[in-house]
Amino acid sequence: MLMTHEPQQAVAAARRQAQQASSTHPVHCYSLKAAAEPGLLPNVIGLFAKNGLVPLRWHSDLLAPHNEELSIDFQVAGLAQQRAEYLARCMEQIYGVHTVLISQKY
């Protein structure tokens, strides 16, 4: 099987782009509470993939007592405020998402 380094180069290019963009735009931090459904995580990350974005950080946890709720926190660099808010509104429309909070840091 022939392997190429194109995916690694694409990831490196995305990181460089995010670093450059973060110098002109803040990092947007998202926090979601959602139903612990198998298709929820791919739907959320798919929103970013469709928009050509790679989160800087991503963390998710099943919440006690019965692991019925999912907490997802992630950060995205290089977004203008209007686009960041648009993505938050899109996340609110994903089936199973209960709440979406957004903040920013510089």
Secondary structure by P-SEA (a helix, b strand, c coil): ccccaaaaaaaaaaaaaaaaaaaaccbbbbbbbbccccaaaaaaaaaaaaacccccbbbbbbbcccccbbbbbbccccccaaaaaaaaaaaaacccccbbbbbbcc
